[in-house]
């Protein structure tokens, strides 16, 4: 059974786009499948798995030069948004975080306010990262602007 590595980037500055594409290109030459919006701001790729951590590390290095949003997943989701930093957690095949109930309960221990409980739950579930990246992708999609 072959696993698939997925990656999505959005808001990549034009000067970094060629390098971002190189970062996520498969060194073995295996093809990625991808969809790109007309403005090249949002792109999603899929390829055979094996280098999820490497791709995430290299995208992270690029965001130090100019911030942009990205996600890479296969069993583990690594997501970055300039306003939130990096989120890592286990995920399903669609990139949705899979949260261990024990980890969630531990995060909620000693929360004294509803806001504190929400912030702790968000940190475990990755909800703010997924929402912020979805907004960035929506802004880069022509249909979302209509």
Backbone bond lengths (Angstrom), bond angles and torsions (degrees), N, CA, C in turn:
res aa  C-N    CA-C-N  psi(-1)  N-CA   C-N-CA  omega(-1)  CA-C   N-CA-C  phi
1 X - - - 1.450 - - 1.527 108.55 -
2 X 1.300 116.55 131.01 1.449 122.28 -179.67 1.526 110.16 -95.79
3 X 1.324 115.78 132.31 1.457 120.33 174.02 1.515 108.28 -90.94
4 X 1.313 116.12 154.82 1.451 120.77 178.96 1.512 109.32 -118.15
5 X 1.311 115.91 132.56 1.453 122.93 174.43 1.517 107.40 -93.73
6 X 1.325 116.81 130.87 1.450 121.32 178.48 1.520 109.25 -113.89
7 X 1.315 116.12 146.59 1.455 121.40 175.87 1.516 108.21 -141.89
8 X 1.322 116.31 142.92 1.458 121.63 174.81 1.520 107.05 -135.94
9 X 1.312 116.48 135.62 1.460 121.52 175.49 1.520 107.56 -129.25
10 X 1.315 115.66 150.86 1.460 120.25 178.80 1.515 109.43 -149.03
11 X 1.300 115.46 143.22 1.450 120.86 177.22 1.507 113.77 71.76
12 X 1.332 117.40 26.54 1.464 120.02 179.29 1.528 108.25 -69.63
13 X 1.331 117.63 124.96 1.461 119.28 176.63 1.530 110.54 -58.46
14 X 1.307 116.72 142.93 1.467 121.92 -175.89 1.525 112.37 -52.51
15 X 1.333 116.91 -38.03 1.461 119.41 -177.61 1.534 112.46 -70.12
16 X 1.336 117.94 -20.10 1.465 120.95 179.18 1.524 113.65 -100.79
17 X 1.340 117.53 -8.88 1.464 119.92 -175.20 1.533 112.31 -58.81
18 X 1.341 120.20 -47.40 1.477 118.06 178.75 1.533 112.19 -59.39
19 X 1.322 117.48 -39.86 1.458 120.60 -179.85 1.533 110.82 -69.56
20 X 1.342 117.13 -38.61 1.463 120.26 177.38 1.522 110.44 -62.35
21 X 1.325 117.00 -39.97 1.460 120.42 177.85 1.523 111.04 -65.31
22 X 1.329 116.61 -36.67 1.462 120.90 177.66 1.527 110.48 -67.23
23 X 1.330 117.03 -39.61 1.461 121.50 -179.95 1.518 110.88 -58.51
24 X 1.301 116.62 -41.71 1.463 118.76 -175.43 1.522 112.87 -94.29
25 X 1.334 117.25 0.64 1.469 119.71 175.43 1.518 108.84 -70.17
26 X 1.291 116.63 144.27 1.456 121.81 -179.10 1.524 109.38 -78.77
27 X 1.357 117.89 119.52 1.463 119.50 -178.41 1.524 113.62 -61.66
28 X 1.330 117.61 -22.25 1.464 120.25 179.26 1.523 111.77 -81.53
29 X 1.317 116.75 -5.89 1.452 120.56 178.29 1.513 113.89 87.26
30 X 1.348 117.36 3.10 1.455 119.37 176.62 1.527 108.76 -67.70
31 X 1.321 117.04 138.25 1.459 118.83 -174.43 1.520 113.12 -73.52
32 X 1.310 114.67 147.78 1.459 123.01 167.82 1.522 106.01 -93.56
33 X 1.294 116.71 149.80 1.463 118.95 164.98 1.515 104.57 -101.17
34 X 1.312 117.18 142.31 1.457 117.02 -179.43 1.515 111.91 -150.92
35 X 1.318 112.92 157.62 1.462 121.81 174.12 1.515 105.91 -123.57
36 X 1.310 115.86 134.13 1.460 119.21 -179.91 1.516 108.86 -130.16
37 X 1.330 115.27 134.97 1.457 120.24 174.59 1.515 109.44 -68.67
38 X 1.334 117.95 159.79 1.465 121.34 -178.26 1.524 113.69 -58.05
39 X 1.328 117.28 -27.33 1.462 118.97 -179.20 1.533 112.08 -93.57
40 X 1.331 117.28 5.52 1.460 123.97 178.64 1.521 113.13 60.27
41 X 1.323 118.45 15.38 1.460 120.40 -178.04 1.517 111.93 -83.27
42 X 1.321 118.24 -27.04 1.465 120.44 -179.19 1.521 108.83 -125.71
43 X 1.294 116.58 126.74 1.452 121.60 -178.96 1.521 108.40 -140.27
44 X 1.325 117.37 140.21 1.464 122.40 175.47 1.518 107.80 -124.98
45 X 1.326 116.11 134.74 1.445 121.39 -179.43 1.519 110.42 -123.60
46 X 1.307 116.27 156.40 1.466 121.64 171.76 1.513 108.11 -141.17
47 X 1.325 117.08 142.52 1.461 121.00 177.49 1.518 108.75 -158.24
48 X 1.340 116.03 172.91 1.458 119.22 177.25 1.525 109.10 -61.20
49 X 1.313 115.24 141.60 1.466 121.31 -174.24 1.517 112.47 -74.53
50 X 1.298 114.92 171.94 1.446 120.58 174.33 1.508 113.59 142.31
51 X 1.330 118.18 -21.98 1.452 119.37 -174.78 1.535 111.38 -133.32
52 X 1.319 118.14 36.26 1.465 121.34 -178.34 1.518 111.45 -57.56
53 X 1.311 117.89 -48.56 1.466 120.84 -178.16 1.522 111.16 -64.77
54 X 1.326 117.05 -38.74 1.464 120.85 179.27 1.525 110.98 -64.40
55 X 1.329 117.02 -45.55 1.463 120.86 179.01 1.529 109.81 -62.24
56 X 1.326 117.28 -44.02 1.468 120.93 179.28 1.526 110.92 -61.97
57 X 1.321 117.48 -43.87 1.466 120.76 179.38 1.521 111.63 -62.80
58 X 1.326 116.65 -40.96 1.466 119.67 -178.16 1.528 110.86 -71.36
59 X 1.341 118.00 -37.63 1.471 119.82 175.54 1.526 110.00 -65.56
60 X 1.325 116.48 -38.84 1.463 120.78 177.74 1.526 110.36 -59.97
61 X 1.337 116.62 -41.90 1.468 120.11 177.30 1.523 111.17 -60.30
62 X 1.335 117.36 -40.81 1.473 120.38 179.39 1.520 112.15 -64.93
63 X 1.335 117.17 -36.91 1.467 119.47 -177.90 1.523 112.11 -68.64
64 X 1.314 117.40 -14.79 1.471 120.01 174.69 1.526 110.90 -72.38
65 X 1.339 116.50 -24.55 1.468 121.24 178.82 1.516 111.37 -85.39
66 X 1.313 117.45 -38.10 1.465 122.80 178.36 1.526 106.68 -159.82
67 X 1.329 117.64 122.80 1.463 119.75 -173.80 1.523 113.62 -70.46
68 X 1.331 114.67 138.67 1.458 122.86 170.86 1.519 107.25 -153.75
69 X 1.323 117.18 163.32 1.462 122.48 -177.49 1.520 110.55 -91.49
70 X 1.329 115.88 145.78 1.460 119.94 176.20 1.520 111.20 -157.65
71 X 1.335 114.53 159.53 1.458 123.36 175.38 1.523 107.97 -142.18
72 X 1.327 116.29 142.20 1.456 122.46 174.11 1.527 105.81 -137.20
73 X 1.338 116.50 132.45 1.462 117.13 -179.57 1.515 113.28 -150.39
74 X 1.312 113.23 144.18 1.465 126.47 165.66 1.524 104.98 -170.62
75 X 1.320 116.88 96.21 1.457 121.59 -176.02 1.513 113.15 79.60
76 X 1.317 116.67 -37.44 1.463 123.65 174.31 1.516 107.51 -124.93
77 X 1.314 115.96 135.38 1.463 121.65 175.71 1.511 108.26 -101.64
78 X 1.315 116.23 127.98 1.458 121.68 169.28 1.518 105.37 -120.03
79 X 1.326 116.09 121.60 1.463 121.55 -177.85 1.520 109.01 -128.93
80 X 1.336 115.40 142.22 1.464 120.14 178.51 1.519 109.31 -131.39
81 X 1.313 115.53 134.31 1.462 122.33 171.68 1.521 106.54 -134.47
82 X 1.340 117.89 134.07 1.467 120.00 -175.19 1.526 114.55 -53.67
83 X 1.318 117.91 -34.67 1.461 119.96 -178.45 1.516 114.41 -82.96
84 X 1.334 117.26 -10.87 1.468 120.45 -174.11 1.520 114.41 -121.59
85 X 1.306 117.35 -20.03 1.449 119.92 -175.06 1.519 111.16 88.13
86 X 1.331 116.64 -148.42 1.465 122.30 -173.20 1.526 111.30 -108.56
87 X 1.325 115.49 138.17 1.463 122.92 172.92 1.519 107.85 -118.39
88 X 1.332 116.84 136.18 1.462 122.28 173.99 1.520 108.56 -132.09
89 X 1.315 115.63 136.35 1.451 120.10 176.42 1.514 110.82 -170.76
90 X 1.326 115.60 163.88 1.452 119.94 176.49 1.529 108.40 -66.46
91 X 1.359 115.80 151.02 1.458 118.90 -178.92 1.519 110.48 -145.60
92 X 1.330 114.80 167.04 1.462 119.85 173.88 1.524 108.58 -87.69
93 X 1.318 116.79 -174.93 1.458 121.37 -177.01 1.512 114.76 -64.63
94 X 1.335 117.02 -19.83 1.469 120.91 179.00 1.524 112.08 -94.00
95 X 1.328 117.68 4.03 1.456 120.61 179.45 1.516 114.16 85.97
96 X 1.331 117.49 7.19 1.466 120.55 177.96 1.524 109.16 -82.08
97 X 1.337 117.54 129.13 1.463 119.39 179.73 1.527 112.29 -57.29
98 X 1.321 115.15 140.22 1.459 123.34 174.60 1.530 105.45 -109.86
99 X 1.312 115.94 115.87 1.457 120.92 -172.39 1.523 110.08 -103.85
100 X 1.320 116.52 129.26 1.446 122.95 173.49 1.529 107.68 -72.09
101 X 1.332 117.65 124.05 1.473 119.41 -179.09 1.526 113.00 -55.09
102 X 1.327 117.72 -36.43 1.460 120.54 178.36 1.524 112.01 -62.92
103 X 1.330 116.54 -40.19 1.473 120.50 179.13 1.527 110.57 -66.12
104 X 1.326 116.30 -37.89 1.463 119.78 178.12 1.523 110.64 -66.70
105 X 1.326 116.84 -45.30 1.468 119.73 179.05 1.522 110.99 -62.70
106 X 1.323 116.76 -39.57 1.468 120.18 178.06 1.532 110.79 -62.71
107 X 1.340 116.16 -41.20 1.465 120.06 179.48 1.529 111.30 -64.63
108 X 1.329 116.34 -31.39 1.465 120.20 -177.72 1.527 113.21 -84.64
109 X 1.332 116.22 -13.37 1.470 119.11 179.00 1.518 110.55 -55.01
110 X 1.303 115.05 136.34 1.471 123.60 175.35 1.524 114.54 65.62
111 X 1.332 118.05 12.34 1.469 118.74 172.97 1.527 107.15 -67.24
112 X 1.312 116.47 130.76 1.471 119.18 -175.33 1.523 112.98 -104.39
113 X 1.331 116.75 -12.89 1.469 119.49 178.57 1.519 108.64 -133.99
114 X 1.317 115.33 160.87 1.459 120.16 176.87 1.533 110.53 -61.62
115 X 1.335 117.20 -40.46 1.465 120.85 179.52 1.520 111.04 -62.43
116 X 1.330 116.46 -40.56 1.456 120.15 179.34 1.531 110.47 -66.61
117 X 1.323 116.76 -40.78 1.468 120.75 178.12 1.525 110.25 -63.45
118 X 1.333 117.87 -42.61 1.471 120.86 178.28 1.525 111.30 -63.09
119 X 1.321 116.97 -44.18 1.467 120.43 -179.36 1.528 110.75 -62.26
120 X 1.321 116.86 -40.63 1.465 120.44 179.56 1.529 111.07 -68.56
121 X 1.331 116.56 -41.34 1.471 120.00 177.83 1.523 110.08 -64.28
122 X 1.329 116.58 -41.16 1.468 120.69 178.66 1.523 111.29 -59.93
123 X 1.333 116.98 -40.75 1.463 120.88 -178.80 1.527 111.39 -64.51
124 X 1.328 117.70 -30.73 1.459 121.67 -179.32 1.527 111.51 -84.18
125 X 1.326 116.87 -36.18 1.463 120.49 -174.87 1.518 114.31 -89.37
126 X 1.327 118.17 -18.90 1.460 120.96 -178.36 1.516 114.08 78.61
127 X 1.330 117.95 7.91 1.459 121.67 -175.92 1.535 113.64 -53.73
128 X 1.321 120.15 -46.26 1.474 118.60 -179.49 1.526 113.11 -61.81
129 X 1.323 117.46 -36.73 1.468 121.13 179.73 1.530 110.33 -66.12
130 X 1.331 116.00 -47.79 1.463 119.48 -179.14 1.527 111.13 -63.09
131 X 1.321 117.18 -40.95 1.468 120.37 179.62 1.528 111.14 -65.94
132 X 1.330 117.34 -44.22 1.466 120.59 -178.70 1.527 111.37 -66.73
133 X 1.327 117.12 -41.37 1.460 119.98 179.10 1.521 110.20 -68.26
134 X 1.328 117.67 -38.45 1.472 120.53 176.43 1.522 110.63 -60.78
135 X 1.323 117.35 -40.89 1.471 120.03 177.21 1.522 110.72 -62.40
136 X 1.325 117.10 -42.99 1.462 120.86 179.17 1.525 110.35 -62.36
137 X 1.332 116.75 -44.05 1.460 120.39 178.50 1.523 111.02 -64.71
138 X 1.340 117.54 -40.83 1.467 121.09 178.53 1.524 111.06 -60.28
139 X 1.332 116.79 -41.07 1.472 119.72 -179.96 1.525 110.99 -66.46
140 X 1.329 116.84 -26.66 1.471 120.76 -178.29 1.518 112.03 -88.10
141 X 1.336 118.15 -6.02 1.456 122.14 -177.63 1.518 108.78 -99.22
142 X 1.334 118.05 124.02 1.463 120.78 -177.36 1.533 113.38 -55.05
143 X 1.320 118.91 -38.29 1.474 120.99 -178.90 1.521 110.78 -63.42
144 X 1.323 117.20 -31.02 1.470 120.77 -179.50 1.518 111.21 -71.59
145 X 1.324 117.18 -21.87 1.463 120.44 -179.01 1.510 112.75 -85.87
146 X 1.324 116.93 -15.03 1.471 121.08 -176.09 1.521 112.02 -72.27
